[in-house]
Amino acid sequence: MSYNADEKGYYGEFGGAFIPEMLYPNTEELRHNYIRIMDEPSFKKEFDQLLKDYVGRPTPLYHAKRLSKKYNTKIYLKREDLCHTGAHKINNTIGQILMAKKLGKNRIIAETGAGQHGVATATVCALMGIQCVVYMGEVDIARQAPNVARMKMLGAEVRPALSGSRTLKDATNEAIRDWINNPVDTHYIIGSVVGPHPYPDMVARFQSVISEEIKAQLKEKEGTENPDYVVACVGGGSNAAGAFYHYLDNPDVGVIAVEAAGKGINSGESAATSVLGKVGIIHGSKTLLMQTTDGQITEPYSISAGLDYPGVGPMHAHLYRSGRGEFVSITDDDAMKAGLLLSKLEGIIPAIESSHALALLEQKTFKPDDIVVINLSGRGDKDLDTYINYFKL
């Protein structure tokens, strides 16, 4: 069984491109060109150079000794929090801005929830001197004010999404509307492995640098390229797609995706899509989606602004359905405790998204000689207010 997209953009039964006719030319242009462009030596050279000199790759693979001792297993942290802009998102935005330039686009739009993807998009637009508009839910603008300020400093226009729950889903809807209205000069940089084909595959390929580096780094540190487990948090799922990518076809490596259970899976305030989701279509892709019995999308909730998406990328839907991926749901409370624990044991303050992945260590027992790689997808600067309010710091 293959865990990568086929030529029509399907991962098993999930994926595809379910889009209004007005968007067909945009996605077709991308679909016909993205692999050819990514394979061009000049593209590869520029992409790799920017990842090295601008983003700061390779990011370290850090053996967390005190955390390992506490949980009696060998834990490595893939330090995506050390990327320029503070998260893995920049890997994809660098790739997509180069793609947009190759396709002759001179205006960029994006959607953002936690603001990390918005910052990463605004960053590469500043780098390349390209106009940038970022759509962000009004609720997220309020709870992620530092990232809104960063985007504006970088020259981006931040447009609030005022409909629905005024969060990530609604920001995405606004961005899609914009793209329909500006098909010729605009490229839409989607921030996760979601959306119509070829986005999930393209974003996964740009993020696959994470697992490529893990293999080389583990070989050097442990004499093997393969950990026993790779763990990552999943909202839409791009950091997980990148961390899992080069291991998908290797059954000896367990892949564990950690979702946000919010206030509890059955609390009505959750974002645990694998458990609560049914097959549906969201933002141009067939996937697992939280919805009512009559097919209306239900509002997700998580204390983490980056995980409250009502669906999950089609790659992850397939990993879940096929049994290749193990899916675990973590509550707000458990994630927050895990974030504080890492801070105190290792001197690393993680993004609350990443704290969900770390919280798995309380739920699952690993063997003493297991090698467990946890993708630390982002740093906690953006979440300090949430940590302060939660712990009364």
ZAKEGU-370407 format. One record per residue (C-alpha): residue number from 1; y, z, x; residue in one letter. Coordinates in Angstrom, 3 decimals. Each point is the difference from the previous one (the first is absolute). Example, Ala and Ser with C-alpha at 12.3 -4.5 7.8 and 13.67 -1.06 7.14 Angstrom:
2
n: 1, c2: -4.500, c3: 7.800, c1: 12.300, res: a;
n: 2, c2: 3.440, c3: -0.660, c1: 1.370, res: s;
***
This chain:
393
n: 1, c2: 0.000, c3: 0.000, c1: 0.000, res: m;
n: 2, c2: 3.474, c3: -0.857, c1: 1.273, res: s;
n: 3, c2: 2.834, c3: 2.513, c1: -0.263, res: y;
n: 4, c2: 2.738, c3: -2.487, c1: 0.852, res: n;
n: 5, c2: 1.729, c3: -2.420, c1: -2.374, res: a;
n: 6, c2: -1.630, c3: -3.354, c1: -0.775, res: d;
n: 7, c2: 2.048, c3: -3.214, c1: -0.052, res: e;
n: 8, c2: 1.170, c3: 0.705, c1: -3.564, res: k;
n: 9, c2: 1.129, c3: 3.480, c1: 0.960, res: g;
n: 10, c2: -2.856, c3: 1.905, c1: -1.619, res: y;
n: 11, c2: -1.686, c3: 3.110, c1: 1.321, res: y;
n: 12, c2: -3.134, c3: -0.030, c1: -2.140, res: g;
n: 13, c2: 1.339, c3: 0.013, c1: -3.570, res: e;
n: 14, c2: 3.491, c3: 1.160, c1: 1.019, res: f;
n: 15, c2: 3.078, c3: -1.870, c1: 1.230, res: g;
n: 16, c2: 1.164, c3: -3.512, c1: -0.862, res: g;
n: 17, c2: 3.472, c3: -1.073, c1: -1.060, res: a;
n: 18, c2: 0.980, c3: 0.686, c1: -3.615, res: f;
n: 19, c2: 3.599, c3: -1.090, c1: 0.000, res: i;
n: 20, c2: 2.578, c3: -1.676, c1: -2.228, res: p;
n: 21, c2: 0.281, c3: -3.736, c1: 0.561, res: e;
n: 22, c2: 3.489, c3: 0.486, c1: 1.453, res: m;
n: 23, c2: -1.504, c3: 1.849, c1: 2.986, res: l;
n: 24, c2: -2.717, c3: -2.542, c1: 0.682, res: y;
n: 25, c2: 1.988, c3: -2.057, c1: 2.571, res: p;
n: 26, c2: 0.902, c3: 3.143, c1: 1.992, res: n;
n: 27, c2: -3.522, c3: 1.385, c1: 0.273, res: t;
n: 28, c2: -1.514, c3: -3.461, c1: 0.573, res: e;
n: 29, c2: 2.363, c3: -0.650, c1: 2.905, res: e;
n: 30, c2: -1.120, c3: 3.268, c1: 1.555, res: l;
n: 31, c2: -3.680, c3: -0.549, c1: -0.770, res: r;
n: 32, c2: -0.039, c3: -3.422, c1: 1.621, res: h;
n: 33, c2: 1.801, c3: 1.145, c1: 3.145, res: n;
n: 34, c2: -0.607, c3: 3.666, c1: 0.793, res: y;
n: 35, c2: -3.231, c3: -0.281, c1: 2.006, res: i;
n: 36, c2: 1.161, c3: -3.140, c1: 1.806, res: r;
n: 37, c2: 3.272, c3: 1.714, c1: 0.994, res: i;
n: 38, c2: -1.734, c3: 3.235, c1: 1.046, res: m;
n: 39, c2: -2.322, c3: -2.007, c1: 2.253, res: d;
n: 40, c2: 2.836, c3: -1.826, c1: 1.795, res: e;
n: 41, c2: 0.239, c3: 1.206, c1: 3.626, res: p;
n: 42, c2: 3.824, c3: 0.228, c1: -0.222, res: s;
n: 43, c2: -0.233, c3: 2.203, c1: -3.127, res: f;
n: 44, c2: -2.637, c3: 2.244, c1: 1.581, res: k;
n: 45, c2: 2.027, c3: 0.340, c1: 3.176, res: k;
n: 46, c2: 3.202, c3: 1.007, c1: -1.808, res: e;
n: 47, c2: -1.850, c3: 2.364, c1: -2.376, res: f;
n: 48, c2: -1.864, c3: 1.757, c1: 2.841, res: d;
n: 49, c2: 3.151, c3: 0.236, c1: 2.122, res: q;
n: 50, c2: 1.986, c3: 1.625, c1: -2.818, res: l;
n: 51, c2: -2.833, c3: 2.423, c1: -0.791, res: l;
n: 52, c2: 0.007, c3: 1.035, c1: 3.652, res: k;
n: 53, c2: 3.699, c3: 0.093, c1: 0.895, res: d;
n: 54, c2: 1.611, c3: 0.748, c1: -3.379, res: y;
n: 55, c2: -2.574, c3: 1.940, c1: -2.036, res: v;
n: 56, c2: -1.467, c3: 1.863, c1: 2.977, res: g;
n: 57, c2: -3.642, c3: -1.053, c1: -0.274, res: r;
n: 58, c2: -2.688, c3: 0.833, c1: 0.804, res: p;
n: 59, c2: 0.422, c3: 3.327, c1: -1.786, res: t;
n: 60, c2: -1.977, c3: 2.853, c1: 1.603, res: p;
n: 61, c2: -3.441, c3: 1.082, c1: -1.162, res: l;
n: 62, c2: 0.394, c3: 3.737, c1: 0.372, res: y;
n: 63, c2: -2.907, c3: 2.454, c1: 0.279, res: h;
n: 64, c2: 1.159, c3: 2.904, c1: -2.189, res: a;
n: 65, c2: -1.806, c3: 2.804, c1: 1.808, res: k;
n: 66, c2: 1.180, c3: 2.979, c1: -2.045, res: r;
n: 67, c2: -0.639, c3: -1.805, c1: -3.282, res: l;
n: 68, c2: -3.426, c3: -1.081, c1: 1.315, res: s;
n: 69, c2: -0.843, c3: 3.593, c1: 0.915, res: k;
n: 70, c2: 0.979, c3: 1.266, c1: -3.442, res: k;
n: 71, c2: -2.231, c3: -2.518, c1: -1.794, res: y;
n: 72, c2: -2.751, c3: -0.088, c1: 2.657, res: n;
n: 73, c2: 0.026, c3: -3.770, c1: 0.448, res: t;
n: 74, c2: 1.756, c3: -2.530, c1: 2.249, res: k;
n: 75, c2: 3.245, c3: -1.110, c1: -1.650, res: i;
n: 76, c2: 2.236, c3: -2.775, c1: 1.286, res: y;
n: 77, c2: 3.375, c3: -0.801, c1: -1.555, res: l;
n: 78, c2: 1.208, c3: -3.608, c1: 0.091, res: k;
n: 79, c2: 3.707, c3: 0.606, c1: 0.506, res: r;
n: 80, c2: 1.645, c3: -2.601, c1: -2.266, res: e;
n: 81, c2: 2.695, c3: 2.647, c1: -0.527, res: d;
n: 82, c2: 1.250, c3: -0.918, c1: 3.483, res: l;
n: 83, c2: 0.834, c3: -3.591, c1: -0.981, res: c;
n: 84, c2: 3.672, c3: -0.946, c1: -0.117, res: h;
n: 85, c2: 1.291, c3: 1.003, c1: -3.495, res: t;
n: 86, c2: -2.646, c3: 2.725, c1: -0.277, res: g;
n: 87, c2: -2.955, c3: -1.699, c1: -1.678, res: a;
n: 88, c2: -2.505, c3: -2.853, c1: 0.122, res: h;
n: 89, c2: 2.130, c3: -2.095, c1: -2.380, res: k;
n: 90, c2: 1.866, c3: -1.696, c1: 2.861, res: i;
n: 91, c2: -3.180, c3: -1.812, c1: 1.189, res: n;
n: 92, c2: 0.004, c3: -2.035, c1: -3.197, res: n;
n: 93, c2: 3.749, c3: -0.547, c1: -0.319, res: t;
n: 94, c2: 0.205, c3: -1.403, c1: 3.548, res: i;
n: 95, c2: -2.822, c3: -2.400, c1: -0.872, res: g;
n: 96, c2: 1.538, c3: -1.045, c1: -3.309, res: q;
n: 97, c2: 3.549, c3: -0.504, c1: 1.334, res: i;
n: 98, c2: -1.416, c3: -2.357, c1: 2.641, res: l;
n: 99, c2: -1.973, c3: -1.730, c1: -2.768, res: m;
n: 100, c2: 3.160, c3: -0.334, c1: -2.142, res: a;
n: 101, c2: 1.910, c3: -1.542, c1: 2.920, res: k;
n: 102, c2: -2.800, c3: -2.532, c1: 0.585, res: k;
n: 103, c2: 0.220, c3: -0.944, c1: -3.684, res: l;
n: 104, c2: 3.788, c3: -0.422, c1: 0.213, res: g;
n: 105, c2: 0.961, c3: 2.929, c1: -2.265, res: k;
n: 106, c2: 3.392, c3: 1.647, c1: 0.523, res: n;
n: 107, c2: -0.097, c3: 2.840, c1: -2.548, res: r;
n: 108, c2: -2.484, c3: 2.854, c1: -0.247, res: i;
n: 109, c2: -0.852, c3: 2.235, c1: -2.952, res: i;
n: 110, c2: -2.297, c3: 3.012, c1: -0.034, res: a;
n: 111, c2: -1.095, c3: 2.901, c1: -2.168, res: e;
n: 112, c2: -0.365, c3: 3.556, c1: 1.208, res: t;
n: 113, c2: -1.227, c3: 3.365, c1: -1.325, res: g;
n: 114, c2: 0.271, c3: 2.620, c1: 2.735, res: a;
n: 115, c2: 2.563, c3: -2.191, c1: 1.703, res: g;
n: 116, c2: -2.052, c3: -0.539, c1: 3.182, res: q;
n: 117, c2: -0.727, c3: -3.637, c1: -0.820, res: h;
n: 118, c2: 3.619, c3: -0.509, c1: -1.021, res: g;
n: 119, c2: 1.176, c3: 1.411, c1: 3.322, res: v;
n: 120, c2: -2.527, c3: -2.131, c1: 1.902, res: a;
n: 121, c2: 1.145, c3: -3.118, c1: -1.877, res: t;
n: 122, c2: 3.708, c3: 0.776, c1: 0.509, res: a;
n: 123, c2: -0.762, c3: 0.593, c1: 3.689, res: t;
n: 124, c2: -1.594, c3: -3.396, c1: 0.629, res: v;
n: 125, c2: 2.708, c3: -1.748, c1: -2.041, res: c;
n: 126, c2: 2.637, c3: 1.631, c1: 2.218, res: a;
n: 127, c2: -2.028, c3: -1.044, c1: 3.043, res: l;
n: 128, c2: -0.085, c3: -3.622, c1: -1.154, res: m;
n: 129, c2: 3.422, c3: -0.164, c1: -1.695, res: g;
n: 130, c2: -1.408, c3: -0.814, c1: -3.441, res: i;
n: 131, c2: 1.413, c3: 1.158, c1: -3.378, res: q;
n: 132, c2: -2.054, c3: 2.821, c1: -1.553, res: c;
n: 133, c2: -0.228, c3: 1.393, c1: -3.548, res: v;
n: 134, c2: -2.288, c3: 2.984, c1: -0.652, res: v;
n: 135, c2: -1.013, c3: 1.062, c1: -3.519, res: y;
n: 136, c2: -0.695, c3: 3.696, c1: -0.443, res: m;
n: 137, c2: -0.612, c3: 2.108, c1: -3.092, res: g;
n: 138, c2: 2.907, c3: 2.234, c1: -0.985, res: e;
n: 139, c2: -2.253, c3: 3.080, c1: 0.179, res: v;
n: 140, c2: -1.138, c3: -0.911, c1: 3.529, res: d;
n: 141, c2: 3.599, c3: -0.643, c1: 1.108, res: i;
n: 142, c2: 0.764, c3: 3.625, c1: -0.925, res: a;
n: 143, c2: -3.044, c3: 1.534, c1: 1.716, res: r;
n: 144, c2: 0.131, c3: -2.145, c1: 3.150, res: q;
n: 145, c2: 3.754, c3: 0.072, c1: 0.699, res: a;
n: 146, c2: -0.274, c3: -0.088, c1: 3.837, res: p;
n: 147, c2: -1.959, c3: -3.262, c1: -0.147, res: n;
n: 148, c2: 2.550, c3: -1.509, c1: -2.406, res: v;
n: 149, c2: 2.730, c3: 0.864, c1: 2.517, res: a;
n: 150, c2: -2.032, c3: -1.587, c1: 2.796, res: r;
n: 151, c2: -0.411, c3: -3.243, c1: -1.941, res: m;
n: 152, c2: 3.727, c3: -0.178, c1: -0.658, res: k;
n: 153, c2: 0.808, c3: 0.717, c1: 3.665, res: m;
n: 154, c2: -2.300, c3: -2.877, c1: 0.919, res: l;
n: 155, c2: 2.009, c3: -2.336, c1: -2.217, res: g;
n: 156, c2: -2.332, c3: -0.275, c1: -2.996, res: a;
n: 157, c2: 1.113, c3: 0.075, c1: -3.621, res: e;
n: 158, c2: -2.011, c3: 2.592, c1: -1.961, res: v;
n: 159, c2: -0.308, c3: -0.895, c1: -3.698, res: r;
n: 160, c2: -1.249, c3: 2.704, c1: -2.401, res: p;
n: 161, c2: -2.796, c3: -0.744, c1: -2.467, res: a;
n: 162, c2: 1.088, c3: 1.619, c1: -3.273, res: l;
n: 163, c2: -2.945, c3: -0.904, c1: -2.256, res: s;
n: 164, c2: -3.299, c3: 1.782, c1: -0.756, res: g;
n: 165, c2: -0.721, c3: 3.029, c1: 2.171, res: s;
n: 166, c2: 2.677, c3: -1.238, c1: 2.467, res: r;
n: 167, c2: -2.469, c3: 0.201, c1: 2.916, res: t;
n: 168, c2: -1.986, c3: -2.416, c1: 2.181, res: l;
n: 169, c2: -1.642, c3: -2.019, c1: -2.791, res: k;
n: 170, c2: 3.394, c3: -0.709, c1: -1.566, res: d;
n: 171, c2: 1.579, c3: -0.884, c1: 3.358, res: a;
n: 172, c2: -2.800, c3: -2.533, c1: 0.478, res: t;
n: 173, c2: 0.673, c3: -1.513, c1: -3.424, res: n;
n: 174, c2: 3.683, c3: -0.442, c1: 0.905, res: e;
n: 175, c2: -0.852, c3: -1.601, c1: 3.333, res: a;
n: 176, c2: -2.349, c3: -2.477, c1: -1.712, res: i;
n: 177, c2: 2.780, c3: -0.920, c1: -2.461, res: r;
n: 178, c2: 2.360, c3: -0.629, c1: 2.891, res: d;
n: 179, c2: -2.573, c3: -2.223, c1: 1.719, res: w;
n: 180, c2: -0.469, c3: -2.075, c1: -3.154, res: i;
n: 181, c2: 3.776, c3: -0.542, c1: -0.109, res: n;
n: 182, c2: 0.329, c3: -0.854, c1: 3.706, res: n;
n: 183, c2: -3.133, c3: -1.956, c1: 0.911, res: p;
n: 184, c2: 1.367, c3: -2.307, c1: 2.683, res: v;
n: 185, c2: 1.845, c3: 2.152, c1: 2.546, res: d;
n: 186, c2: -1.656, c3: 3.406, c1: -0.546, res: t;
n: 187, c2: -3.137, c3: 1.568, c1: 1.449, res: h;
n: 188, c2: -1.414, c3: 3.122, c1: -1.649, res: y;
n: 189, c2: -1.345, c3: 2.471, c1: 2.565, res: i;
n: 190, c2: -2.606, c3: 2.003, c1: -1.926, res: i;
n: 191, c2: -0.618, c3: 3.332, c1: 1.676, res: g;
n: 192, c2: -3.658, c3: 0.597, c1: -0.742, res: s;
n: 193, c2: -3.340, c3: -1.771, c1: -0.505, res: v;
n: 194, c2: 0.933, c3: -0.726, c1: -3.626, res: v;
n: 195, c2: 1.442, c3: -2.942, c1: -1.901, res: g;
n: 196, c2: -1.274, c3: -3.558, c1: -0.442, res: p;
n: 197, c2: -2.049, c3: -1.802, c1: 2.640, res: h;
n: 198, c2: 0.754, c3: -0.492, c1: 2.904, res: p;
n: 199, c2: 1.912, c3: 3.296, c1: 0.276, res: y;
n: 200, c2: -2.901, c3: 2.490, c1: 0.121, res: p;
n: 201, c2: -1.744, c3: -2.028, c1: 2.701, res: d;
n: 202, c2: 3.168, c3: -0.779, c1: 1.959, res: m;
n: 203, c2: 1.181, c3: 3.629, c1: 0.035, res: v;
n: 204, c2: -3.491, c3: 1.217, c1: 0.982, res: a;
n: 205, c2: -0.028, c3: -2.460, c1: 2.907, res: r;
n: 206, c2: 3.394, c3: 1.182, c1: 1.248, res: f;
n: 207, c2: -1.109, c3: 3.641, c1: -0.283, res: q;
n: 208, c2: -3.384, c3: -0.664, c1: 1.653, res: s;
n: 209, c2: 1.676, c3: 0.674, c1: 3.351, res: v;
n: 210, c2: -0.708, c3: 3.676, c1: -0.836, res: i;
n: 211, c2: -3.801, c3: -0.308, c1: 0.035, res: s;
n: 212, c2: 0.145, c3: -2.473, c1: 2.891, res: e;
n: 213, c2: 1.716, c3: 2.672, c1: 2.085, res: e;
n: 214, c2: -2.318, c3: 2.777, c1: -1.221, res: i;
n: 215, c2: -2.998, c3: -1.984, c1: 1.313, res: k;
n: 216, c2: 1.490, c3: -0.476, c1: 3.466, res: a;
n: 217, c2: 1.293, c3: 3.584, c1: 0.202, res: q;
n: 218, c2: -3.280, c3: 1.587, c1: -1.122, res: l;
n: 219, c2: -1.906, c3: -2.135, c1: 2.503, res: k;
n: 220, c2: 2.156, c3: 1.471, c1: 2.741, res: e;
n: 221, c2: -0.190, c3: 3.601, c1: -1.265, res: k;
n: 222, c2: -3.541, c3: 0.223, c1: -1.381, res: e;
n: 223, c2: -1.839, c3: -2.997, c1: 1.446, res: g;
n: 224, c2: -0.470, c3: -1.498, c1: -3.464, res: t;
n: 225, c2: 2.229, c3: -2.175, c1: -2.180, res: e;
n: 226, c2: -1.387, c3: 1.516, c1: -3.185, res: n;
n: 227, c2: 0.920, c3: 3.357, c1: -1.496, res: p;
n: 228, c2: -2.338, c3: 1.576, c1: -2.552, res: d;
n: 229, c2: 2.798, c3: 0.034, c1: -2.584, res: y;
n: 230, c2: 3.444, c3: -1.508, c1: -0.463, res: v;
n: 231, c2: 2.165, c3: 1.876, c1: -2.509, res: v;
n: 232, c2: 3.269, c3: -1.182, c1: -1.568, res: a;
n: 233, c2: 2.115, c3: 0.749, c1: -3.057, res: c;
n: 234, c2: 0.221, c3: -2.694, c1: -2.685, res: v;
n: 235, c2: 2.831, c3: -0.790, c1: -2.406, res: g;
n: 236, c2: 0.088, c3: -3.779, c1: 0.020, res: g;
n: 237, c2: -1.972, c3: 0.342, c1: 3.197, res: g;
n: 238, c2: 1.513, c3: -1.880, c1: 2.963, res: s;
n: 239, c2: -0.416, c3: 2.729, c1: 2.615, res: n;
n: 240, c2: -3.616, c3: 0.414, c1: -1.107, res: a;
n: 241, c2: -0.597, c3: -3.763, c1: 0.024, res: a;
n: 242, c2: 1.295, c3: -0.117, c1: 3.573, res: g;
n: 243, c2: -2.056, c3: 2.976, c1: 1.158, res: a;
n: 244, c2: -3.194, c3: -1.260, c1: -1.668, res: f;
n: 245, c2: 0.403, c3: -3.728, c1: 0.728, res: y;
n: 246, c2: -2.143, c3: -0.489, c1: 3.116, res: h;
n: 247, c2: -2.651, c3: 2.414, c1: -1.266, res: y;
n: 248, c2: -0.558, c3: -1.392, c1: -3.496, res: l;
n: 249, c2: -3.131, c3: -1.953, c1: 0.929, res: d;
n: 250, c2: -1.446, c3: 2.833, c1: 2.102, res: n;
n: 251, c2: -2.031, c3: 2.314, c1: -2.287, res: p;
n: 252, c2: -0.330, c3: 2.574, c1: 2.805, res: d;
n: 253, c2: 3.699, c3: 0.857, c1: -0.392, res: v;
n: 254, c2: 0.795, c3: 1.934, c1: -3.162, res: g;
n: 255, c2: 3.318, c3: -0.888, c1: -1.614, res: v;
n: 256, c2: 1.614, c3: 2.709, c1: -2.108, res: i;
n: 257, c2: 3.006, c3: -0.711, c1: -2.216, res: a;
n: 258, c2: 1.981, c3: 3.012, c1: -1.207, res: v;
n: 259, c2: 1.980, c3: -0.302, c1: -3.228, res: e;
n: 260, c2: 2.586, c3: 2.269, c1: -1.599, res: a;
n: 261, c2: -1.429, c3: 2.167, c1: -2.774, res: a;
n: 262, c2: 3.491, c3: 1.361, c1: -0.694, res: g;
n: 263, c2: -0.300, c3: 3.123, c1: -2.143, res: k;
n: 264, c2: -3.718, c3: -0.666, c1: -0.552, res: g;
n: 265, c2: -2.039, c3: -3.065, c1: -0.930, res: i;
n: 266, c2: -0.089, c3: 0.847, c1: -3.701, res: n;
n: 267, c2: 3.460, c3: 1.579, c1: -0.176, res: s;
n: 268, c2: 1.700, c3: -3.163, c1: -1.250, res: g;
n: 269, c2: 2.130, c3: 0.186, c1: 3.161, res: e;
n: 270, c2: -2.034, c3: -1.810, c1: 2.626, res: s;
n: 271, c2: -0.281, c3: -3.211, c1: 2.006, res: a;
n: 272, c2: -3.768, c3: 0.046, c1: 0.600, res: a;
n: 273, c2: -0.526, c3: -3.654, c1: -0.868, res: t;
n: 274, c2: -3.643, c3: -0.307, c1: 1.053, res: s;
n: 275, c2: -1.034, c3: 2.797, c1: -2.363, res: v;
n: 276, c2: 2.403, c3: -0.690, c1: -2.860, res: l;
n: 277, c2: 0.472, c3: -3.765, c1: 0.319, res: g;
n: 278, c2: -1.506, c3: -2.835, c1: -1.997, res: k;
n: 279, c2: 0.040, c3: -3.690, c1: 0.866, res: v;
n: 280, c2: 3.385, c3: -1.498, c1: -0.790, res: g;
n: 281, c2: 2.763, c3: -2.170, c1: 1.360, res: i;
n: 282, c2: 3.122, c3: 1.372, c1: 1.657, res: i;
n: 283, c2: 2.653, c3: -1.855, c1: 2.008, res: h;
n: 284, c2: -2.064, c3: -3.180, c1: 0.179, res: g;
n: 285, c2: -3.359, c3: 1.410, c1: 1.051, res: s;
n: 286, c2: -3.210, c3: 1.024, c1: -1.790, res: k;
n: 287, c2: -0.915, c3: 3.492, c1: 1.114, res: t;
n: 288, c2: -0.677, c3: 3.564, c1: -1.131, res: l;
n: 289, c2: 2.932, c3: 1.312, c1: -1.969, res: l;
n: 290, c2: 0.862, c3: 3.178, c1: -1.892, res: m;
n: 291, c2: 0.546, c3: -1.031, c1: -3.615, res: q;
n: 292, c2: -0.235, c3: 1.137, c1: -3.594, res: t;
n: 293, c2: -2.828, c3: -1.141, c1: -2.293, res: t;
n: 294, c2: 2.177, c3: -2.855, c1: -1.238, res: d;
n: 295, c2: 0.832, c3: -1.150, c1: 3.532, res: g;
n: 296, c2: 3.468, c3: 1.498, c1: 0.524, res: q;
n: 297, c2: 0.563, c3: 1.163, c1: 3.567, res: i;
n: 298, c2: 0.122, c3: 3.795, c1: 0.189, res: t;
n: 299, c2: 2.569, c3: 1.733, c1: 2.185, res: e;
n: 300, c2: -1.469, c3: 1.255, c1: 3.264, res: p;
n: 301, c2: 1.162, c3: 3.239, c1: 1.609, res: y;
n: 302, c2: -0.181, c3: 1.416, c1: 3.509, res: s;
n: 303, c2: 2.199, c3: 2.357, c1: 1.986, res: i;
n: 304, c2: -0.028, c3: -2.824, c1: 2.549, res: s;
n: 305, c2: 2.338, c3: -2.852, c1: -0.919, res: a;
n: 306, c2: -2.210, c3: -2.424, c1: 1.942, res: g;
n: 307, c2: -3.230, c3: 0.646, c1: -1.926, res: l;
n: 308, c2: 1.103, c3: -0.069, c1: -3.640, res: d;
n: 309, c2: -1.029, c3: -3.595, c1: -0.736, res: y;
n: 310, c2: -2.061, c3: -0.541, c1: -3.170, res: p;
n: 311, c2: -2.364, c3: -2.465, c1: 1.665, res: g;
n: 312, c2: -1.631, c3: -0.553, c1: 3.369, res: v;
n: 313, c2: -0.266, c3: -3.102, c1: 2.172, res: g;
n: 314, c2: -2.908, c3: -2.347, c1: -0.855, res: p;
n: 315, c2: -1.672, c3: 0.586, c1: 3.378, res: m;
n: 316, c2: -0.236, c3: 3.708, c1: -0.797, res: h;
n: 317, c2: -1.141, c3: -0.635, c1: -3.572, res: a;
n: 318, c2: -2.848, c3: -2.034, c1: 1.499, res: h;
n: 319, c2: -0.804, c3: 2.636, c1: 2.633, res: l;
n: 320, c2: -0.226, c3: 2.567, c1: -2.796, res: y;
n: 321, c2: -2.050, c3: -2.103, c1: -2.417, res: r;
n: 322, c2: -2.386, c3: -1.256, c1: 2.688, res: s;
n: 323, c2: -0.551, c3: 3.495, c1: 1.367, res: g;
n: 324, c2: 1.118, c3: -1.012, c1: 3.496, res: r;
n: 325, c2: 2.948, c3: 2.399, c1: -0.154, res: g;
n: 326, c2: -0.155, c3: 3.693, c1: -0.861, res: e;
n: 327, c2: 2.934, c3: 0.993, c1: -2.222, res: f;
n: 328, c2: 1.291, c3: 3.548, c1: -0.184, res: v;
n: 329, c2: 2.885, c3: 1.419, c1: -2.064, res: s;
n: 330, c2: 2.288, c3: 2.715, c1: 1.380, res: i;
n: 331, c2: 2.449, c3: 2.104, c1: -2.016, res: t;
n: 332, c2: 3.660, c3: 0.576, c1: 0.860, res: d;
n: 333, c2: -0.753, c3: 3.600, c1: 0.976, res: d;
n: 334, c2: -2.834, c3: -0.870, c1: 2.374, res: d;
n: 335, c2: 2.023, c3: -2.793, c1: 1.620, res: a;
n: 336, c2: 3.015, c3: 2.258, c1: 0.558, res: m;
n: 337, c2: -2.182, c3: 2.706, c1: 1.598, res: k;
n: 338, c2: -1.600, c3: -2.592, c1: 2.298, res: a;
n: 339, c2: 3.432, c3: -1.232, c1: 1.096, res: g;
n: 340, c2: 1.117, c3: 3.509, c1: 0.869, res: l;
n: 341, c2: -3.280, c3: 0.665, c1: 1.836, res: l;
n: 342, c2: 0.370, c3: -3.079, c1: 2.230, res: l;
n: 343, c2: 3.579, c3: 1.010, c1: 0.772, res: s;
n: 344, c2: -1.087, c3: 3.463, c1: 1.114, res: k;
n: 345, c2: -3.182, c3: -1.010, c1: 1.844, res: l;
n: 346, c2: 1.127, c3: -3.179, c1: 1.743, res: e;
n: 347, c2: 3.804, c3: -0.058, c1: -0.107, res: g;
n: 348, c2: 0.004, c3: -3.151, c1: -2.128, res: i;
n: 349, c2: 1.756, c3: -0.053, c1: -3.386, res: i;
n: 350, c2: -1.704, c3: -2.729, c1: -2.038, res: p;
n: 351, c2: 1.249, c3: -2.027, c1: -2.927, res: a;
n: 352, c2: -1.342, c3: 1.435, c1: -3.264, res: i;
n: 353, c2: -1.957, c3: -3.249, c1: -0.471, res: e;
n: 354, c2: -1.857, c3: 0.671, c1: 3.264, res: s;
n: 355, c2: -0.443, c3: 3.666, c1: -0.966, res: s;
n: 356, c2: -2.291, c3: -1.192, c1: -2.812, res: h;
n: 357, c2: -2.321, c3: -1.558, c1: 2.603, res: a;
n: 358, c2: 0.075, c3: 3.182, c1: 2.093, res: l;
n: 359, c2: -0.916, c3: 2.116, c1: -3.032, res: a;
n: 360, c2: -3.399, c3: -1.714, c1: -0.061, res: l;
n: 361, c2: -1.021, c3: 2.343, c1: 2.837, res: l;
n: 362, c2: -0.080, c3: 2.884, c1: -2.500, res: e;
n: 363, c2: -2.156, c3: -1.967, c1: -2.438, res: q;
n: 364, c2: -2.557, c3: -1.725, c1: 2.190, res: k;
n: 365, c2: -2.050, c3: 1.531, c1: 2.797, res: t;
n: 366, c2: -0.506, c3: -2.171, c1: 3.059, res: f;
n: 367, c2: -2.614, c3: 0.523, c1: 2.723, res: k;
n: 368, c2: 1.128, c3: 1.552, c1: 3.319, res: p;
n: 369, c2: -0.657, c3: -3.248, c1: 1.893, res: d;
n: 370, c2: 1.591, c3: -2.309, c1: -2.627, res: d;
n: 371, c2: 3.010, c3: -1.994, c1: 1.118, res: i;
n: 372, c2: 2.502, c3: 0.024, c1: -2.861, res: v;
n: 373, c2: 3.116, c3: -2.181, c1: 0.282, res: v;
n: 374, c2: 2.758, c3: 0.899, c1: -2.469, res: i;
n: 375, c2: 2.817, c3: -2.506, c1: -0.353, res: n;
n: 376, c2: 3.252, c3: 1.937, c1: 0.192, res: l;
n: 377, c2: 1.932, c3: -2.639, c1: -1.898, res: s;
n: 378, c2: 3.488, c3: 1.502, c1: 0.208, res: g;
n: 379, c2: 2.127, c3: 2.895, c1: 1.149, res: r;
n: 380, c2: 1.372, c3: 2.770, c1: -2.148, res: g;
n: 381, c2: 3.753, c3: -0.357, c1: 0.587, res: d;
n: 382, c2: 0.479, c3: -1.744, c1: -3.350, res: k;
n: 383, c2: -1.923, c3: 2.779, c1: -1.782, res: d;
n: 384, c2: 1.736, c3: 3.040, c1: 1.464, res: l;
n: 385, c2: 1.812, c3: 0.780, c1: -3.264, res: d;
n: 386, c2: -3.316, c3: -0.056, c1: -1.880, res: t;
n: 387, c2: -1.633, c3: 2.253, c1: 2.605, res: y;
n: 388, c2: 3.030, c3: 2.352, c1: -0.039, res: i;
n: 389, c2: -0.019, c3: 0.298, c1: -3.810, res: n;
n: 390, c2: -3.777, c3: 0.352, c1: -0.220, res: y;
n: 391, c2: -0.415, c3: 2.680, c1: 2.671, res: f;
n: 392, c2: 3.431, c3: 1.627, c1: -0.552, res: k;
n: 393, c2: 0.673, c3: -0.533, c1: 3.715, res: l;
***
